Amino acid sequence: MFAVIKKEFKSYFYSPVGYVFIGLFLIMFSIFFYVDVFQYQSTNFEYIFYSGATILTFLVPILTMRAIAEERKTGTEQLLLTSPLSITKVVLGKFIAATLIVAITEICTFLYFGTPHITTALVTLLGFLLLAMSYISFGILASSITENQIIAGVITIGFFILTWFLPQFSSIFTNFSLINMFSKFPTGQIDIADTVTFVTFTISCILLTIIVMQRRKSVR
């Protein structure tokens, strides 16, 4: 699996994808940071990283939309399905590589803070990573069901926005909003229920992706 992680991680920087993701995220994060500093006189993690979570909604598809869809479009998916590596290792390799890109981006955000409250900072970054992992896992799932990268990206963004606004229609959907679950982390609180939901959602999407790939393999 390490070979897959290494290959996928490198592919993000052999192409513009990794640079575009990190660059756009930091540019947009900078805008929110300076708005908070100069307009609200605040550098509170609660506000800035909540804005960062919003940015993820639109940027994660840049990382995930090509994950499997491009393999299908170029015909290299057949090589994956017939390789000695299991489908599980291939999917996990792609997932971990994309997660590492987000982790690098998180580390870069420390440039904006001098001496943040260490506990709040760590809890915030944990929640941010859990949210990103949930987004990435769904994005890869969307990429596995189509060979068109644009369609995969639209499905991913559409789903994220839907879960974002569902609680406004009914409180029943509050627990289905990933970004709402993240909102407690920037205050330094680790909610066990939300953490479990993030992990469960991520694992479920990864398993569904593996099932989709396995079924496609059995058909060939």
BAFI-3210 file (N, C-alpha, C; in Angstrom, 3 decimals, decimal comma, padded with zeros to 6 digits):
// residues 220
n [1|2|3|4|5|6|7|8|9|10|11|12|13|14|15|16|17|18|19|20|21|22|23|24|25|26|27|28|29|30|31|32|33|34|35|36|37|38|39|40|41|42|43|44|45|46|47|48|49|50|51|52|53|54|55|56|57|58|59|60|61|62|63|64|65|66|67|68|69|70|71|72|73|74|75|76|77|78|79|80|81|82|83|84|85|86|87|88|89|90|91|92|93|94|95|96|97|98|99|100|101|102|103|104|105|106|107|108|109|110|111|112|113|114|115|116|117|118|119|120|121|122|123|124|125|126|127|128|129|130|131|132|133|134|135|136|137|138|139|140|141|142|143|144|145|146|147|148|149|150|151|152|153|154|155|156|157|158|159|160|161|162|163|164|165|166|167|168|169|170|171|172|173|174|175|176|177|178|179|180|181|182|183|184|185|186|187|188|189|190|191|192|193|194|195|196|197|198|199|200|201|202|203|204|205|206|207|208|209|210|211|212|213|214|215|216|217|218|219|220]
n.u [000,824|002,065|003,445|001,411|000,463|002,757|003,019|000,558|000,721|002,966|001,952|000,239|001,921|003,384|001,623|-000,457|-002,316|-001,870|-000,455|-002,287|-004,448|-003,291|-002,345|-004,695|-006,228|-004,677|-004,625|-007,356|-007,768|-006,085|-007,428|-009,766|-008,487|-007,278|-009,529|-010,763|-008,800|-008,440|-011,028|-012,647|-010,922|-009,780|-008,189|-009,142|-009,317|-011,770|-013,343|-011,741|-010,911|-013,357|-014,171|-012,197|-013,063|-015,289|-014,054|-012,897|-015,090|-015,394|-012,922|-011,869|-012,923|-011,146|-008,946|-010,021|-011,685|-010,419|-009,395|-010,271|-011,914|-010,349|-008,692|-010,458|-011,230|-008,840|-008,208|-006,511|-007,570|-008,074|-005,591|-005,273|-007,321|-006,488|-004,048|-001,513|-001,957|-004,501|-007,898|-008,702|-006,289|-005,522|-007,561|-007,371|-004,775|-005,019|-006,771|-005,282|-003,110|-004,329|-005,251|-002,841|-002,026|-003,863|-003,140|-000,564|-001,278|-002,691|-000,594|000,767|-000,897|-000,141|001,578|000,156|-000,313|000,998|001,541|-000,553|-003,236|-002,357|-003,877|-006,448|-005,678|-004,683|-006,949|-008,666|-007,311|-007,417|-010,202|-010,561|-009,058|-010,469|-012,892|-011,966|-011,099|-013,520|-014,754|-012,930|-013,138|-015,782|-015,561|-013,811|-015,428|-017,481|-015,967|-015,498|-017,775|-018,157|-016,718|-016,182|-014,517|-015,453|-018,181|-017,927|-016,793|-018,864|-020,920|-019,766|-019,380|-022,056|-023,246|-021,922|-022,786|-025,504|-025,678|-024,818|-026,829|-029,143|-029,899|-031,159|-033,647|-034,866|-034,552|-034,069|-032,171|-029,795|-027,738|-026,721|-025,157|-021,991|-020,252|-021,414|-020,982|-018,279|-018,037|-017,799|-015,228|-013,290|-013,627|-012,257|-013,377|-013,805|-016,077|-017,379|-019,416|-019,654|-017,084|-017,047|-019,027|-017,825|-015,658|-017,057|-018,559|-016,480|-015,232|-017,395|-017,799|-015,374|-015,540|-017,782|-016,723|-014,770|-016,446|-017,800|-015,658|-014,853|-017,101|-017,054|-014,723|-015,401|-017,193|-015,693]
n.v [-001,204|001,156|001,832|002,695|004,932|006,543|006,880|008,169|010,435|011,741|012,221|014,343|016,483|016,280|017,094|020,065|019,916|019,507|021,855|023,801|023,256|023,666|026,289|027,812|027,327|028,538|031,179|031,907|031,408|033,316|035,647|035,468|035,475|038,045|039,634|038,973|039,891|042,684|043,723|042,583|042,519|040,124|036,969|034,516|031,015|029,804|031,280|031,643|029,059|027,904|029,224|028,187|025,571|025,901|026,604|024,163|022,755|023,492|023,072|020,496|018,695|019,201|017,685|015,107|014,480|013,414|011,066|008,318|008,484|009,507|007,352|005,538|006,923|007,169|004,563|003,192|002,057|-000,636|-001,761|-001,305|-002,878|-005,397|-005,666|-006,945|-005,843|-005,431|-004,252|-002,841|-001,864|-000,159|001,791|002,783|003,758|005,904|007,491|008,082|009,476|011,823|012,832|013,445|015,644|017,559|017,622|018,733|021,243|022,143|022,384|024,501|026,612|027,447|029,476|031,752|032,247|033,331|032,569|030,432|029,199|026,174|023,818|024,379|024,827|022,298|020,665|021,924|021,532|018,770|018,333|019,616|018,016|015,618|016,383|016,966|014,410|013,068|014,470|013,910|011,109|010,835|012,233|010,613|008,374|009,438|009,877|007,315|006,383|007,453|008,301|010,815|013,604|016,172|015,769|014,153|016,021|017,923|016,397|015,887|018,497|019,321|017,508|018,188|020,849|020,406|018,931|020,928|022,877|021,530|021,411|023,874|023,586|021,670|020,636|018,021|017,210|018,060|016,445|015,454|017,232|017,818|019,997|021,444|019,718|019,990|022,485|022,590|021,891|024,036|025,484|024,183|021,862|018,375|016,492|013,426|012,011|013,371|012,973|010,187|009,998|011,304|009,533|007,159|007,881|008,355|005,805|004,343|005,485|004,818|002,024|001,677|002,630|000,692|-001,509|-000,722|-000,713|-003,392|-004,715|-003,758|-004,934|-007,631|-007,780|-007,512]
n.w [000,000|000,619|-001,664|-003,361|-001,974|-002,083|-004,883|-005,536|-003,934|-004,978|-007,502|-007,134|-007,058|-009,335|-011,137|-011,526|-009,480|-006,621|-005,940|-006,717|-004,993|-002,375|-002,708|-003,406|-001,122|000,928|000,031|000,150|002,849|003,903|003,208|004,804|007,267|007,452|007,293|009,705|011,470|010,926|010,648|012,667|014,737|015,718|016,245|016,594|016,729|016,455|014,646|012,348|011,493|011,130|008,900|007,280|007,117|005,554|003,179|002,487|001,562|-001,075|-002,202|-001,729|-003,712|-005,813|-005,197|-005,131|-007,352|-009,561|-008,696|-009,123|-011,295|-013,384|-013,858|-014,980|-017,269|-018,742|-019,094|-017,454|-015,255|-015,518|-015,136|-012,438|-011,373|-012,018|-010,851|-008,555|-006,084|-003,620|-004,010|-001,797|-000,688|-002,746|-002,789|-000,151|-000,291|-002,107|-000,639|001,722|000,615|-000,386|002,021|003,276|001,799|002,660|005,346|005,184|004,280|006,507|008,361|007,233|007,895|010,384|010,081|010,300|012,916|015,963|018,873|019,539|021,651|022,843|023,363|022,318|019,704|018,857|019,167|017,385|014,941|014,851|014,584|012,150|010,454|010,676|009,516|006,935|006,147|006,051|003,965|001,876|001,656|000,748|-001,630|-003,125|-003,349|-004,958|-007,218|-007,993|-009,186|-011,639|-014,838|-015,510|-014,530|-013,913|-013,404|-011,142|-009,391|-009,220|-008,071|-005,591|-004,446|-004,480|-002,688|-000,304|000,076|000,299|002,744|004,345|004,349|005,076|007,916|008,218|007,218|008,771|012,162|012,482|010,730|011,741|012,762|010,463|009,246|008,364|008,589|010,641|012,759|013,021|014,167|016,968|017,626|017,183|019,518|021,381|022,299|022,356|020,951|021,538|020,236|017,786|016,803|016,498|014,556|012,369|011,877|011,366|009,101|007,285|007,111|006,120|003,556|002,346|002,381|000,721|-001,665|-002,142|-002,509|-004,848|-006,648|-006,485|-007,513|-010,094|-010,914|-010,837|-012,889|-015,146]
ca.u [000,000|002,946|003,783|000,263|000,480|003,880|002,687|-000,526|001,199|003,826|001,152|-000,350|002,920|003,820|000,595|-000,727|-003,399|-001,433|-000,106|-003,523|-005,211|-002,625|-002,297|-006,024|-006,658|-003,953|-005,068|-008,678|-007,591|-005,471|-008,482|-010,577|-007,633|-007,117|-010,843|-010,950|-007,834|-008,630|-012,421|-013,204|-009,847|-009,762|-007,459|-009,702|-009,412|-013,175|-013,872|-010,887|-010,945|-014,703|-014,095|-011,372|-013,906|-016,117|-013,186|-012,745|-016,277|-015,244|-011,595|-011,580|-013,140|-009,959|-008,092|-010,659|-012,501|-009,651|-008,806|-010,595|-012,546|-009,314|-008,227|-011,449|-011,222|-007,605|-008,085|-005,556|-008,299|-007,920|-004,335|-005,511|-008,203|-005,794|-002,735|-001,399|-002,486|-005,945|-008,665|-008,701|-005,028|-005,519|-008,467|-006,780|-003,606|-005,495|-007,351|-004,216|-002,317|-005,100|-005,275|-001,528|-002,014|-004,605|-002,336|000,486|-001,948|-002,961|000,664|001,078|-001,724|000,504|002,288|-000,713|-000,508|002,235|001,529|-001,948|-003,487|-001,963|-004,965|-007,458|-005,097|-004,613|-008,317|-009,172|-006,670|-007,963|-011,536|-010,407|-008,584|-011,591|-013,813|-011,318|-011,103|-014,894|-014,940|-012,095|-013,696|-016,957|-015,102|-013,280|-016,599|-018,118|-015,068|-015,518|-019,019|-018,221|-015,413|-016,085|-014,031|-016,319|-019,386|-017,523|-016,632|-020,184|-021,614|-019,123|-019,744|-023,500|-023,526|-021,435|-023,670|-026,789|-025,574|-024,576|-028,063|-030,263|-030,396|-031,984|-035,007|-035,411|-033,540|-033,847|-030,992|-028,618|-026,685|-026,237|-024,330|-020,604|-019,626|-021,954|-020,302|-016,933|-018,076|-017,449|-013,790|-012,520|-013,765|-011,445|-014,166|-013,844|-017,359|-017,186|-020,436|-019,287|-015,866|-017,457|-019,772|-016,825|-014,923|-017,998|-018,860|-015,286|-015,084|-018,512|-017,536|-014,261|-016,065|-018,644|-015,826|-014,178|-017,506|-018,005|-014,504|-014,894|-018,168|-016,589|-013,714|-016,070|-017,910|-014,728]
ca.v [000,000|002,317|002,194|003,445|006,236|007,297|007,220|009,144|011,674|012,387|012,659|015,642|017,531|016,192|017,866|021,302|019,725|019,756|023,270|024,581|023,069|024,355|027,729|028,407|027,277|029,545|032,509|032,150|031,444|034,617|036,664|035,368|035,843|039,502|040,204|038,814|040,715|044,122|044,155|042,139|042,554|038,805|035,879|033,351|029,808|029,460|031,935|031,480|027,690|027,614|029,694|027,210|024,405|026,286|026,535|022,747|022,325|023,765|022,718|019,060|018,030|019,346|016,549|013,791|014,202|012,661|009,913|007,079|008,836|009,640|006,000|004,954|007,652|006,890|003,125|002,586|001,384|-002,070|-002,148|-001,328|-003,997|-006,681|-005,626|-007,819|-005,145|-005,541|-003,024|-002,139|-001,123|000,906|002,848|003,388|004,513|007,166|008,258|008,573|010,468|013,073|013,316|014,028|016,987|018,428|017,757|019,701|022,551|022,516|022,815|025,827|027,645|027,925|030,706|032,882|032,394|033,411|031,618|030,080|028,316|024,888|022,831|024,765|024,645|020,875|020,155|022,501|020,848|017,420|018,408|020,012|016,839|014,661|016,903|016,782|012,985|012,744|015,044|013,176|009,765|010,949|012,662|009,435|007,562|010,069|009,675|005,900|006,025|008,105|008,511|012,237|014,296|017,311|015,232|013,729|017,230|018,527|015,535|016,092|019,817|019,329|016,771|018,977|022,001|019,876|018,643|022,216|023,649|020,708|021,785|025,069|023,161|020,923|020,288|016,578|016,994|018,669|015,444|015,067|018,324|017,609|021,266|021,797|018,871|020,525|023,797|022,513|021,670|025,276|026,025|023,348|020,741|017,162|015,819|012,025|011,608|013,940|012,288|008,853|010,190|011,589|008,297|006,210|008,360|008,137|004,370|003,899|005,908|004,020|000,672|001,745|002,761|-000,641|-002,356|-000,299|-001,187|-004,854|-005,114|-003,469|-005,936|-008,924|-007,721|-007,588]
ca.w [000,000|000,669|-003,045|-003,889|-001,301|-002,647|-006,268|-005,560|-003,322|-005,963|-008,655|-006,818|-007,284|-010,726|-011,840|-010,754|-008,514|-005,249|-005,794|-006,820|-003,752|-001,264|-003,003|-003,285|000,276|001,709|-000,411|000,719|004,294|004,192|003,116|006,025|008,396|007,516|007,612|011,150|012,199|010,739|010,811|013,938|015,737|016,342|015,594|017,257|015,903|016,241|013,456|011,176|010,990|010,627|007,516|006,584|006,849|004,409|002,006|002,145|000,832|-002,503|-002,706|-001,655|-005,006|-006,661|-004,880|-005,243|-008,536|-010,536|-008,018|-009,831|-012,575|-014,406|-014,167|-015,896|-018,541|-019,474|-019,303|-016,523|-014,183|-015,733|-014,512|-010,994|-011,034|-012,245|-010,208|-007,371|-004,911|-003,439|-004,207|-000,514|-000,572|-003,751|-002,327|001,046|-000,720|-002,680|000,459|002,602|-000,122|-000,391|003,402|003,546|001,197|003,580|006,562|004,862|004,228|007,899|008,972|006,678|008,521|011,606|009,743|010,601|014,352|016,717|019,983|019,809|022,790|022,270|023,443|021,327|018,366|018,535|019,014|016,140|013,827|014,835|013,997|010,757|009,734|010,624|008,503|005,633|005,842|005,655|002,635|000,919|001,454|-000,118|-002,944|-003,821|-003,682|-006,117|-008,354|-008,382|-009,868|-012,949|-015,462|-015,794|-013,343|-013,611|-012,754|-009,794|-008,597|-008,992|-007,105|-004,289|-003,925|-004,262|-001,453|000,833|000,257|000,773|004,181|004,992|004,490|005,548|009,247|008,150|006,874|009,903|013,158|012,367|009,899|012,368|012,902|009,141|008,735|008,758|008,973|011,948|013,742|013,203|014,834|018,384|017,786|017,356|020,874|022,266|022,795|021,544|021,140|021,184|019,260|016,485|016,367|016,031|013,307|011,333|011,581|010,772|007,752|006,467|006,876|005,280|002,178|001,845|002,134|-000,463|-002,821|-002,357|-003,066|-006,234|-007,424|-006,519|-008,436|-011,442|-011,212|-011,070|-014,168|-016,236]
c.u [000,866|003,300|002,668|000,242|001,559|003,574|001,636|-000,082|002,069|003,014|000,514|000,627|003,579|002,843|000,323|-001,693|-002,988|-001,141|-001,353|-004,328|-004,596|-002,633|-003,643|-006,493|-005,991|-004,341|-006,410|-008,613|-007,014|-006,515|-009,339|-009,769|-007,543|-008,445|-011,085|-010,042|-008,182|-010,067|-012,971|-012,166|-009,756|-008,897|-007,899|-009,818|-010,850|-013,708|-013,050|-010,951|-012,347|-014,793|-013,273|-012,154|-014,828|-015,317|-013,035|-013,891|-016,092|-013,902|-011,263|-011,845|-011,971|-009,027|-008,709|-011,309|-011,763|-009,161|-009,027|-011,202|-011,515|-008,770|-009,177|-011,374|-009,999|-007,385|-007,123|-006,251|-008,146|-006,641|-004,485|-006,291|-007,506|-004,417|-002,709|-001,948|-003,995|-006,614|-008,654|-007,442|-004,968|-006,363|-007,885|-005,557|-003,986|-006,043|-006,263|-003,386|-003,027|-005,147|-003,946|-001,417|-002,726|-003,801|-001,205|-000,093|-002,262|-001,713|001,031|000,279|-001,117|001,317|001,487|-000,801|000,828|002,304|000,083|-002,057|-003,345|-003,098|-006,028|-006,949|-005,109|-005,996|-008,925|-008,614|-007,148|-009,331|-011,483|-009,972|-009,683|-012,616|-013,247|-011,342|-012,491|-015,172|-014,174|-012,690|-014,932|-016,542|-014,561|-014,425|-017,293|-017,279|-015,127|-016,759|-019,163|-016,821|-015,187|-015,692|-014,936|-017,589|-019,075|-017,383|-017,954|-020,976|-021,075|-019,519|-021,230|-023,872|-023,109|-022,370|-025,027|-026,738|-025,374|-025,894|-029,251|-030,777|-031,279|-033,435|-035,672|-034,285|-033,211|-032,533|-029,712|-027,448|-026,135|-025,331|-022,900|-019,965|-020,160|-021,275|-018,894|-016,940|-017,692|-015,934|-012,992|-012,667|-012,963|-012,172|-014,102|-015,142|-017,216|-018,164|-020,092|-018,045|-016,192|-018,192|-018,822|-016,123|-015,821|-018,332|-017,693|-015,127|-016,170|-018,274|-016,404|-014,728|-016,952|-017,805|-015,199|-015,194|-017,754|-016,890|-014,506|-015,949|-017,757|-015,550|-014,348|-016,795|-016,944|-014,243]
c.v [001,265|002,794|003,036|004,842|007,122|007,776|008,325|010,484|012,447|012,949|014,019|016,785|017,429|016,937|019,127|021,109|020,064|021,220|024,148|024,483|023,871|025,865|028,401|028,429|028,388|030,964|032,855|032,234|032,794|035,727|036,657|035,816|037,362|040,208|040,126|039,748|042,197|044,596|043,803|042,153|041,226|037,852|034,556|032,180|029,490|030,036|031,609|030,057|027,250|028,098|028,728|025,957|024,668|026,192|025,091|022,241|022,452|023,320|021,226|018,342|018,164|018,153|015,220|013,469|013,361|011,318|008,594|007,360|008,930|008,278|005,333|005,601|007,302|005,401|002,434|001,900|-000,129|-002,588|-002,232|-002,573|-005,341|-006,731|-006,553|-007,171|-005,305|-004,196|-002,185|-001,289|000,037|002,084|003,559|004,227|005,872|008,074|008,878|009,651|011,824|013,687|013,975|015,435|017,973|018,669|018,767|021,115|023,055|023,069|024,227|026,937|028,165|029,185|031,939|033,162|032,376|032,362|031,280|029,213|026,887|023,863|023,122|024,523|023,178|020,274|020,658|021,767|019,401|017,408|018,727|018,814|015,789|015,076|016,664|015,320|012,525|013,238|014,252|011,810|009,818|011,350|011,504|008,495|008,117|009,843|008,247|005,523|006,697|008,244|009,976|012,986|015,453|016,856|014,806|014,936|017,879|017,716|015,790|017,426|019,884|018,638|017,579|020,151|021,547|019,604|019,922|022,935|022,839|021,114|023,026|024,746|022,408|020,543|018,799|016,299|017,565|017,700|014,973|016,134|018,176|018,898|021,757|020,986|019,389|021,758|023,751|022,419|022,971|025,926|025,203|022,156|019,561|016,438|014,380|011,584|012,117|013,264|010,915|008,959|010,455|010,296|007,289|006,593|008,077|006,667|003,856|004,253|005,104|002,606|000,649|001,864|001,416|-001,576|-002,034|-000,837|-002,709|-005,354|-004,857|-004,503|-007,283|-008,966|-007,940|-009,015]
c.w [000,000|-000,736|-003,671|-003,294|-001,912|-004,059|-006,326|-004,996|-004,314|-007,126|-008,414|-007,112|-008,656|-011,630|-011,006|-009,584|-007,085|-004,993|-005,826|-005,529|-002,610|-001,477|-002,826|-001,841|001,077|001,313|000,227|002,238|004,709|004,181|004,382|007,244|008,540|007,767|009,116|011,936|012,123|010,951|012,182|015,063|016,486|015,535|016,218|016,292|015,532|014,948|012,207|010,628|010,599|009,183|006,677|006,237|005,656|003,114|001,538|001,288|-000,675|-003,082|-002,659|-002,982|-005,976|-006,449|-005,286|-006,584|-009,584|-009,993|-008,754|-011,197|-013,695|-014,824|-015,170|-017,271|-019,379|-019,726|-018,361|-015,345|-014,295|-015,083|-012,996|-010,586|-011,168|-011,579|-008,989|-006,098|-004,831|-003,680|-002,938|-000,357|-001,559|-003,273|-001,105|000,682|-001,276|-001,586|001,334|001,911|-000,129|001,013|003,774|002,961|002,117|004,854|006,349|004,852|005,635|008,566|008,509|007,368|009,813|011,353|010,150|012,094|015,075|017,805|020,340|021,062|022,297|022,280|022,394|019,918|017,959|018,310|017,711|014,934|013,713|014,164|012,519|009,909|009,611|009,573|007,106|005,214|005,402|004,241|001,572|000,620|000,559|-001,527|-003,763|-004,209|-004,916|-007,369|-008,872|-009,198|-011,233|-013,521|-015,815|-014,525|-012,929|-012,895|-011,331|-008,875|-008,244|-007,964|-005,700|-003,671|-003,598|-002,966|-000,233|001,125|000,793|002,274|004,990|005,302|005,020|006,929|009,238|007,817|008,022|010,852|013,122|011,648|010,505|012,427|011,562|008,537|009,247|009,255|010,312|013,052|014,025|014,109|016,313|018,595|017,955|018,726|021,880|022,828|021,825|021,872|020,640|020,103|017,864|015,920|015,791|014,698|012,141|010,888|010,879|009,335|006,817|006,106|005,937|003,811|001,556|001,508|000,890|-001,738|-003,164|-002,989|-004,532|-007,128|-007,558|-007,502|-009,873|-011,875|-011,560|-012,397|-015,333|-016,454]
res [m|f|a|v|i|k|k|e|f|k|s|y|f|y|s|p|v|g|y|v|f|i|g|l|f|l|i|m|f|s|i|f|f|y|v|d|v|f|q|y|q|s|t|n|f|e|y|i|f|y|s|g|a|t|i|l|t|f|l|v|p|i|l|t|m|r|a|i|a|e|e|r|k|t|g|t|e|q|l|l|l|t|s|p|l|s|i|t|k|v|v|l|g|k|f|i|a|a|t|l|i|v|a|i|t|e|i|c|t|f|l|y|f|g|t|p|h|i|t|t|a|l|v|t|l|l|g|f|l|l|l|a|m|s|y|i|s|f|g|i|l|a|s|s|i|t|e|n|q|i|i|a|g|v|i|t|i|g|f|f|i|l|t|w|f|l|p|q|f|s|s|i|f|t|n|f|s|l|i|n|m|f|s|k|f|p|t|g|q|i|d|i|a|d|t|v|t|f|v|t|f|t|i|s|c|i|l|l|t|i|i|v|m|q|r|r|k|s|v|r]
***
